[in-house]
């Protein structure tokens, strides 16, 4: 029998399970992982500073106070190491909220390095401590690189554990079915975030476990009881509109501090973190969402980076480009380059360059292959396309056919990172919102390319491109470029 209750009755007083033992039982993994990060940080900081002292040819004694006092070099090294470790803790680089996902952990690490070495340099200047220049220069770079690399390796291990269902928060999603289902699907796509959904709870009191074979569907229990029933430790409210503010506040009171957590998903989708700012006003946690801008200094920096990077890559890869051109010309009749009209910034067309990977009559044969289309309804894609040459198949597998687009980047019609440049016939099928992708230059690579490429459906492709357009940052571009190398090596969705 279904028992429907008012929202205010959903949250009930449930007796606490006494004793200190179970309070943090489910948080032990977080504490162990944080302690592991401390060990990694200590090793990297000590090794980096010792290497800086050795390679910097530092004397054993350093003059202090204009030579009136001499101190062993080990003392400023020890102070620098201790300050570095304290700053890493104070900037929140080891808190569970940043484990495994996002760039906040890396930003905290780099800020810690900058503040620590700048602070020690200032102290050395005020106290007239000479001889630290080499340590600060070499040690700053090696410590920063080492700490980021160490955190990256630790994160790879943590994500691998979370993909196996370990070291994650067990989440109960609260809300009606329409809000819960898409949220659960999105969370299941990113197991590395450490939010493993075990069940859902609607305002009428229905508890539905994700694994129906593990726990029978229950009714008429409170949120806190549902947490205990499913063994969850985190409540995720899919939409605050489903519960009154008083109900959400009372629910937060009922959760056990340190063991159970409350997360609220606002009615914002595909908005990047840098655009969101929280500001409490009259007890209300207001979220400010900045409007994206497509001009100003950041855009000039992006263009400068495109010019320098594309020119450098063209010079570096010129032997490979020449070799591929000869292979393409020798493998089948036709030129080495293929020029195709694409739609770019503000809807203007341009000639996109690629190494020719198909026979010269590929466009004429397209109509007869429409029935074998395995694309996403807008972009034509076909595995084992008979129009692809033998050399072209290898070029596509490793994305080498796209290298001539570096000249498009250098000329300004494309960027290294951006949305996929579409064909004119594809644009004719676009909905109104999809045209926002023309607010920025198309890119050789982008979120679409590093997230599955041809394996994605059309809606997911559009969502990723629009997310980039709305939230692009220079650091985000660097992250996409790094992921592009991994995607090319793994040949994900390349055909």
PAROLUM-363795 format. One line per field, with one value per residue (C-alpha): x, y, z. Coordinates in nm, 2 decimals, decimal comma. Each point is the difference from the previous one (the first is absolute). Example, Ala and Ser with C-alpha at 12.3 -4.5 7.8 and 13.67 -1.06 7.14 Angstrom:
! residues 2
px 1,23 | 0,14 $
py -0,45 | 0,34 $
pz 0,78 | -0,07 $
***
This chain:
! residues 495
px 0,00 | 0,13 | 0,01 | 0,02 | 0,12 | 0,05 | 0,35 | 0,04 | -0,06 | 0,27 | 0,27 | -0,06 | 0,20 | 0,20 | 0,20 | 0,37 | 0,21 | 0,22 | 0,37 | 0,30 | 0,10 | -0,25 | 0,00 | 0,30 | 0,01 | -0,10 | 0,25 | 0,31 | 0,09 | 0,01 | 0,23 | 0,22 | 0,02 | 0,08 | 0,28 | 0,13 | 0,01 | 0,19 | 0,27 | 0,02 | 0,03 | 0,27 | 0,21 | -0,04 | 0,07 | 0,31 | 0,14 | -0,06 | 0,17 | 0,30 | 0,04 | -0,02 | 0,27 | 0,22 | -0,04 | 0,00 | 0,36 | -0,10 | 0,26 | -0,04 | -0,03 | -0,21 | 0,06 | -0,29 | -0,04 | 0,26 | 0,25 | -0,02 | -0,14 | 0,06 | -0,26 | 0,02 | -0,18 | -0,21 | -0,19 | -0,16 | -0,06 | -0,19 | -0,20 | -0,09 | -0,11 | -0,20 | -0,17 | -0,07 | -0,18 | -0,20 | -0,11 | -0,11 | -0,23 | -0,13 | -0,10 | -0,23 | 0,20 | -0,07 | -0,37 | -0,24 | -0,21 | 0,29 | 0,10 | -0,01 | -0,18 | 0,04 | 0,29 | -0,03 | 0,25 | 0,27 | -0,07 | 0,04 | 0,33 | 0,14 | -0,12 | 0,17 | 0,32 | -0,02 | -0,09 | 0,26 | 0,29 | -0,10 | -0,03 | 0,33 | 0,16 | -0,14 | 0,12 | 0,35 | 0,00 | -0,10 | 0,25 | 0,28 | 0,03 | 0,21 | 0,06 | -0,36 | -0,05 | 0,08 | -0,20 | -0,31 | 0,03 | 0,07 | -0,19 | -0,31 | -0,03 | 0,09 | -0,23 | -0,29 | 0,05 | 0,06 | -0,31 | -0,23 | 0,14 | -0,04 | -0,36 | -0,08 | 0,14 | -0,19 | -0,32 | 0,04 | 0,02 | -0,30 | -0,21 | 0,09 | -0,12 | -0,32 | -0,08 | 0,00 | -0,25 | 0,25 | 0,10 | -0,32 | -0,29 | -0,32 | -0,27 | -0,38 | -0,16 | -0,31 | -0,26 | -0,27 | 0,06 | 0,04 | 0,28 | 0,17 | 0,05 | 0,22 | 0,20 | 0,07 | 0,10 | 0,24 | 0,16 | 0,04 | 0,20 | 0,27 | 0,08 | 0,32 | -0,19 | -0,05 | -0,38 | -0,14 | -0,38 | -0,16 | -0,36 | -0,26 | -0,27 | -0,31 | -0,19 | -0,28 | 0,23 | 0,09 | 0,35 | 0,13 | 0,34 | 0,21 | 0,07 | -0,35 | 0,14 | 0,19 | -0,28 | -0,38 | -0,19 | -0,12 | -0,26 | -0,09 | 0,34 | 0,19 | 0,30 | 0,23 | -0,16 | 0,05 | 0,37 | 0,03 | -0,20 | 0,22 | 0,33 | 0,04 | 0,19 | -0,09 | -0,34 | -0,01 | -0,31 | -0,06 | -0,21 | -0,05 | -0,35 | -0,13 | 0,06 | -0,08 | 0,29 | -0,10 | 0,00 | 0,35 | 0,13 | -0,16 | 0,16 | 0,34 | -0,05 | -0,09 | 0,32 | 0,28 | 0,29 | 0,32 | -0,17 | -0,31 | 0,01 | -0,26 | 0,05 | -0,25 | 0,00 | -0,12 | -0,21 | 0,31 | 0,14 | 0,32 | 0,13 | 0,37 | 0,13 | 0,19 | -0,33 | -0,17 | 0,04 | -0,18 | -0,11 | -0,20 | -0,27 | -0,25 | 0,07 | -0,05 | 0,29 | -0,04 | 0,19 | 0,13 | 0,04 | 0,23 | -0,11 | 0,27 | 0,20 | 0,17 | 0,23 | 0,27 | 0,35 | -0,06 | -0,09 | 0,32 | 0,20 | -0,17 | 0,08 | 0,36 | 0,03 | -0,16 | 0,26 | 0,30 | -0,11 | -0,11 | 0,31 | 0,22 | -0,18 | 0,02 | 0,38 | 0,04 | -0,22 | 0,10 | 0,19 | -0,30 | -0,23 | 0,22 | 0,02 | -0,38 | -0,06 | 0,22 | -0,17 | -0,35 | 0,11 | 0,15 | -0,28 | -0,28 | -0,07 | -0,07 | 0,17 | 0,15 | -0,23 | -0,38 | -0,17 | -0,36 | -0,23 | -0,09 | -0,20 | 0,21 | -0,01 | -0,33 | -0,13 | 0,27 | 0,13 | 0,37 | 0,20 | 0,11 | 0,31 | 0,06 | 0,22 | -0,21 | -0,11 | -0,26 | -0,01 | -0,06 | -0,36 | -0,10 | -0,26 | -0,17 | -0,03 | -0,15 | -0,36 | 0,03 | 0,14 | -0,27 | -0,18 | 0,31 | 0,03 | 0,10 | 0,03 | -0,22 | -0,27 | 0,18 | 0,37 | 0,06 | 0,22 | 0,07 | 0,24 | 0,20 | -0,10 | 0,09 | 0,10 | 0,29 | 0,34 | 0,24 | 0,23 | -0,30 | -0,12 | 0,33 | 0,00 | -0,36 | 0,08 | 0,27 | -0,17 | 0,30 | -0,23 | -0,09 | 0,36 | -0,03 | -0,27 | 0,30 | 0,02 | -0,36 | 0,09 | 0,30 | -0,22 | -0,27 | -0,29 | 0,02 | 0,14 | 0,19 | -0,30 | -0,36 | -0,33 | 0,01 | -0,02 | -0,32 | -0,10 | -0,25 | -0,26 | 0,03 | -0,06 | -0,33 | -0,12 | 0,10 | -0,24 | 0,00 | 0,22 | 0,27 | 0,09 | 0,17 | 0,30 | 0,08 | 0,08 | 0,36 | 0,24 | -0,02 | 0,29 | 0,22 | -0,09 | -0,26 | -0,22 | -0,18 | 0,32 | 0,14 | -0,33 | -0,06 | -0,02 | -0,20 | -0,14 | -0,21 | -0,36 | -0,10 | -0,15 | 0,31 | 0,22 | -0,20 | 0,00 | 0,38 | 0,05 | -0,23 | 0,15 | 0,34 | -0,15 | -0,16 | 0,29 | 0,33 | 0,31 | 0,37 | 0,07 | -0,29 | 0,16 | 0,33 | -0,19 | -0,18 | 0,33 | 0,15 | -0,30 | 0,02 | 0,34 | -0,15 | -0,31 | 0,22 | 0,22 | -0,31 | -0,17 | -0,33 | -0,29 | 0,25 | -0,13 $
py 0,00 | 0,34 | 0,25 | 0,37 | 0,25 | 0,37 | 0,14 | 0,11 | -0,36 | -0,14 | 0,09 | -0,17 | -0,02 | -0,33 | -0,12 | 0,04 | -0,32 | 0,06 | -0,05 | 0,16 | -0,31 | 0,02 | 0,38 | 0,02 | -0,37 | 0,09 | 0,30 | -0,21 | -0,02 | 0,38 | 0,03 | -0,28 | 0,17 | 0,34 | -0,16 | -0,15 | 0,34 | 0,14 | -0,28 | 0,07 | 0,38 | -0,04 | -0,23 | 0,24 | 0,32 | -0,15 | -0,15 | 0,31 | 0,23 | -0,23 | -0,02 | 0,38 | 0,04 | -0,25 | 0,13 | 0,36 | -0,06 | 0,15 | 0,05 | -0,17 | 0,34 | 0,30 | 0,37 | 0,15 | 0,37 | 0,12 | -0,27 | 0,07 | -0,35 | -0,32 | -0,27 | -0,36 | -0,03 | -0,28 | 0,24 | 0,21 | -0,33 | -0,15 | 0,33 | 0,00 | -0,37 | 0,05 | 0,32 | -0,19 | -0,28 | 0,23 | 0,21 | -0,32 | -0,08 | 0,35 | 0,05 | -0,31 | -0,21 | -0,32 | 0,04 | -0,27 | 0,25 | 0,04 | -0,37 | -0,16 | 0,26 | 0,36 | 0,24 | 0,15 | -0,24 | 0,09 | 0,37 | -0,03 | -0,18 | 0,26 | 0,29 | -0,16 | -0,02 | 0,37 | 0,13 | -0,20 | 0,08 | 0,36 | 0,03 | -0,15 | 0,22 | 0,31 | -0,12 | -0,07 | 0,35 | 0,17 | -0,19 | 0,04 | -0,38 | -0,05 | -0,31 | -0,13 | 0,11 | -0,33 | -0,20 | 0,22 | -0,01 | -0,37 | -0,11 | 0,19 | -0,15 | -0,35 | 0,01 | 0,12 | -0,25 | -0,28 | 0,07 | 0,03 | -0,33 | -0,17 | 0,11 | -0,10 | -0,35 | -0,03 | 0,12 | -0,27 | -0,26 | 0,14 | 0,02 | -0,36 | -0,10 | 0,20 | -0,17 | -0,33 | 0,15 | 0,07 | 0,32 | 0,18 | 0,16 | -0,20 | 0,24 | 0,00 | 0,24 | 0,18 | 0,14 | -0,10 | -0,25 | 0,26 | 0,18 | -0,31 | -0,21 | 0,24 | 0,09 | -0,37 | -0,06 | 0,30 | -0,12 | -0,35 | 0,14 | 0,14 | -0,27 | 0,18 | 0,28 | -0,24 | 0,03 | -0,36 | 0,01 | -0,28 | 0,10 | 0,27 | 0,15 | 0,20 | 0,24 | -0,25 | -0,24 | -0,25 | -0,15 | -0,15 | -0,16 | 0,01 | -0,37 | -0,14 | -0,34 | 0,13 | 0,17 | -0,02 | 0,32 | 0,15 | 0,27 | 0,24 | 0,06 | 0,32 | 0,12 | -0,09 | -0,35 | -0,04 | 0,08 | -0,28 | -0,24 | 0,04 | 0,04 | 0,35 | 0,29 | 0,29 | 0,16 | 0,17 | 0,22 | 0,00 | 0,31 | 0,23 | 0,09 | -0,34 | 0,06 | 0,31 | 0,20 | -0,10 | -0,37 | 0,03 | 0,18 | -0,26 | -0,28 | 0,15 | 0,00 | -0,37 | -0,11 | -0,13 | 0,24 | -0,14 | -0,31 | 0,12 | 0,28 | 0,22 | 0,12 | 0,21 | 0,00 | 0,35 | 0,03 | 0,10 | -0,23 | 0,02 | 0,30 | -0,01 | 0,06 | 0,32 | 0,17 | -0,09 | 0,20 | -0,05 | 0,30 | -0,03 | 0,28 | 0,01 | -0,37 | -0,10 | -0,17 | 0,19 | -0,13 | 0,26 | -0,12 | 0,22 | 0,06 | -0,15 | 0,26 | -0,05 | 0,30 | 0,17 | -0,10 | -0,38 | -0,02 | 0,18 | -0,24 | -0,29 | 0,13 | 0,06 | -0,35 | -0,14 | 0,18 | -0,10 | -0,36 | -0,06 | 0,15 | -0,20 | -0,32 | 0,06 | 0,04 | -0,29 | -0,23 | 0,11 | -0,32 | -0,20 | 0,23 | -0,04 | -0,38 | -0,03 | 0,21 | -0,22 | -0,32 | 0,14 | 0,11 | -0,34 | -0,22 | 0,12 | 0,25 | 0,35 | 0,28 | -0,04 | 0,26 | 0,01 | 0,33 | 0,01 | 0,29 | 0,02 | 0,25 | 0,19 | 0,31 | 0,20 | -0,24 | 0,10 | -0,28 | -0,09 | -0,27 | -0,25 | -0,20 | -0,37 | -0,27 | -0,19 | -0,33 | -0,09 | -0,07 | 0,31 | -0,11 | -0,02 | 0,28 | -0,15 | -0,34 | 0,14 | -0,03 | -0,38 | -0,05 | 0,19 | -0,32 | -0,12 | 0,32 | -0,07 | 0,36 | 0,20 | 0,11 | 0,32 | -0,09 | -0,29 | -0,27 | -0,35 | -0,26 | -0,17 | 0,27 | -0,13 | 0,35 | 0,00 | -0,09 | -0,24 | 0,29 | 0,21 | -0,27 | 0,02 | 0,38 | 0,01 | -0,25 | 0,22 | 0,34 | 0,08 | 0,11 | 0,31 | 0,13 | 0,25 | 0,18 | 0,15 | 0,24 | 0,09 | 0,09 | 0,20 | 0,20 | 0,07 | -0,20 | -0,26 | -0,04 | -0,29 | -0,06 | 0,06 | -0,15 | -0,23 | 0,19 | -0,12 | -0,04 | 0,23 | -0,28 | -0,08 | 0,36 | -0,01 | -0,27 | 0,20 | 0,11 | 0,36 | -0,06 | -0,19 | 0,32 | 0,12 | -0,21 | 0,26 | 0,26 | -0,14 | -0,13 | -0,37 | -0,21 | -0,29 | -0,16 | 0,06 | -0,16 | -0,20 | -0,15 | -0,10 | -0,15 | -0,27 | 0,18 | -0,21 | -0,23 | 0,29 | 0,06 | 0,34 | 0,14 | -0,08 | 0,15 | 0,33 | 0,00 | -0,03 | 0,27 | 0,24 | -0,06 | 0,10 | 0,31 | 0,11 | -0,08 | 0,01 | 0,09 | 0,00 | -0,26 | -0,21 | 0,02 | -0,13 | -0,29 | -0,09 | 0,01 | -0,24 | -0,23 | 0,01 | -0,17 | -0,28 | -0,03 | -0,03 | -0,27 | -0,20 | 0,06 | 0,07 | 0,04 | 0,06 | -0,14 $
pz 0,00 | -0,09 | 0,28 | -0,11 | 0,25 | 0,00 | -0,06 | 0,36 | 0,11 | -0,22 | 0,25 | 0,33 | 0,32 | -0,01 | 0,30 | -0,06 | 0,00 | 0,29 | 0,04 | -0,16 | -0,20 | -0,29 | -0,02 | -0,23 | -0,12 | -0,35 | -0,02 | 0,08 | -0,37 | -0,02 | 0,30 | -0,13 | -0,35 | 0,16 | 0,21 | -0,32 | -0,16 | 0,29 | -0,04 | -0,38 | 0,06 | 0,26 | -0,23 | -0,30 | 0,20 | 0,17 | -0,31 | -0,21 | 0,25 | 0,05 | -0,38 | -0,02 | 0,26 | -0,18 | -0,35 | 0,12 | 0,14 | 0,34 | 0,27 | 0,33 | 0,18 | -0,10 | 0,11 | 0,20 | 0,10 | -0,25 | 0,12 | 0,37 | 0,05 | -0,20 | 0,00 | -0,14 | -0,33 | 0,15 | 0,22 | -0,28 | -0,19 | 0,30 | 0,05 | -0,37 | 0,01 | 0,31 | -0,13 | -0,33 | 0,18 | 0,23 | -0,30 | -0,19 | 0,30 | 0,05 | -0,37 | 0,02 | -0,25 | 0,20 | 0,09 | -0,12 | -0,21 | -0,25 | -0,02 | -0,34 | -0,22 | -0,11 | -0,01 | 0,35 | 0,15 | -0,26 | 0,04 | 0,38 | -0,05 | -0,24 | 0,22 | 0,30 | -0,19 | -0,11 | 0,34 | 0,19 | -0,23 | -0,03 | 0,37 | 0,07 | -0,26 | 0,17 | 0,34 | -0,15 | -0,14 | 0,32 | 0,21 | -0,26 | -0,03 | -0,31 | -0,21 | -0,03 | -0,36 | -0,16 | 0,25 | -0,04 | -0,38 | -0,05 | 0,30 | -0,09 | -0,35 | 0,11 | 0,30 | -0,21 | -0,28 | 0,25 | 0,22 | -0,30 | -0,15 | 0,34 | 0,04 | -0,35 | 0,06 | 0,33 | -0,18 | -0,27 | 0,27 | 0,19 | -0,32 | -0,08 | 0,35 | -0,04 | -0,33 | 0,20 | 0,25 | 0,27 | 0,19 | -0,10 | 0,18 | -0,02 | -0,12 | 0,06 | -0,26 | 0,13 | -0,25 | -0,24 | -0,28 | -0,28 | 0,19 | 0,15 | -0,32 | -0,20 | 0,31 | 0,07 | -0,37 | 0,01 | 0,33 | -0,14 | -0,29 | 0,23 | 0,26 | 0,07 | 0,18 | 0,29 | 0,01 | -0,03 | -0,02 | 0,20 | -0,01 | -0,03 | 0,23 | -0,11 | 0,22 | 0,04 | 0,19 | -0,27 | 0,02 | -0,32 | 0,01 | -0,33 | 0,04 | 0,05 | 0,09 | 0,30 | 0,20 | -0,06 | -0,08 | 0,32 | 0,08 | 0,28 | 0,15 | 0,07 | -0,19 | 0,29 | 0,03 | -0,38 | 0,04 | 0,26 | -0,21 | -0,30 | 0,18 | -0,15 | 0,16 | -0,23 | -0,08 | -0,34 | -0,05 | -0,38 | 0,01 | 0,30 | -0,14 | 0,10 | 0,37 | 0,20 | 0,14 | 0,35 | -0,10 | -0,14 | 0,31 | 0,23 | -0,21 | 0,04 | 0,38 | -0,01 | -0,18 | 0,22 | -0,01 | -0,16 | -0,13 | -0,20 | -0,25 | -0,17 | -0,37 | -0,19 | -0,38 | -0,12 | -0,31 | -0,21 | -0,27 | -0,20 | 0,19 | 0,08 | 0,35 | -0,07 | -0,11 | 0,33 | 0,32 | 0,33 | 0,19 | 0,32 | 0,04 | 0,29 | 0,07 | -0,37 | -0,18 | -0,33 | -0,31 | -0,24 | -0,35 | -0,22 | -0,36 | -0,24 | -0,19 | -0,33 | -0,01 | 0,20 | 0,12 | 0,04 | -0,37 | -0,10 | 0,22 | -0,16 | -0,35 | 0,09 | 0,14 | -0,32 | -0,22 | 0,21 | 0,05 | -0,36 | -0,15 | 0,23 | -0,08 | -0,37 | 0,02 | 0,23 | -0,20 | -0,35 | -0,08 | 0,09 | -0,20 | -0,31 | 0,05 | 0,03 | -0,31 | -0,21 | 0,14 | -0,08 | -0,36 | -0,06 | 0,14 | -0,23 | -0,27 | 0,12 | 0,20 | 0,34 | 0,16 | 0,02 | 0,02 | 0,13 | 0,08 | 0,36 | 0,21 | 0,26 | 0,22 | -0,03 | -0,27 | -0,25 | -0,23 | -0,05 | -0,17 | 0,25 | -0,09 | 0,05 | -0,14 | -0,26 | 0,16 | -0,26 | -0,37 | -0,22 | -0,08 | 0,37 | -0,01 | -0,31 | 0,18 | 0,31 | -0,11 | -0,06 | 0,35 | 0,19 | 0,10 | 0,18 | 0,21 | 0,36 | 0,10 | 0,24 | -0,24 | -0,11 | -0,06 | -0,25 | 0,15 | -0,12 | 0,13 | -0,27 | -0,25 | -0,35 | -0,11 | 0,24 | -0,14 | 0,17 | 0,09 | 0,10 | 0,24 | 0,19 | 0,00 | 0,14 | 0,27 | 0,14 | -0,10 | -0,22 | -0,28 | 0,20 | 0,04 | -0,30 | 0,21 | 0,18 | -0,30 | 0,06 | 0,36 | -0,11 | -0,25 | 0,26 | -0,14 | 0,27 | 0,35 | 0,16 | 0,23 | -0,08 | -0,12 | -0,30 | -0,34 | -0,16 | -0,37 | -0,15 | -0,05 | 0,37 | 0,10 | -0,19 | 0,25 | 0,31 | 0,26 | 0,11 | 0,31 | -0,19 | -0,19 | 0,32 | -0,09 | -0,26 | 0,27 | 0,02 | -0,26 | -0,08 | 0,11 | -0,11 | 0,33 | 0,27 | 0,26 | -0,27 | -0,13 | 0,34 | 0,12 | -0,26 | -0,34 | -0,24 | 0,27 | 0,15 | -0,09 | -0,14 | 0,32 | 0,20 | -0,28 | 0,01 | 0,38 | 0,02 | -0,27 | 0,17 | 0,34 | -0,15 | -0,16 | 0,33 | 0,23 | -0,19 | 0,19 | -0,09 | 0,27 | -0,14 | -0,35 | 0,14 | 0,17 | -0,33 | -0,19 | 0,25 | -0,02 | -0,38 | 0,01 | 0,21 | -0,23 | -0,31 | 0,16 | 0,10 | -0,34 | 0,17 | -0,25 | -0,29 | -0,33 $
***
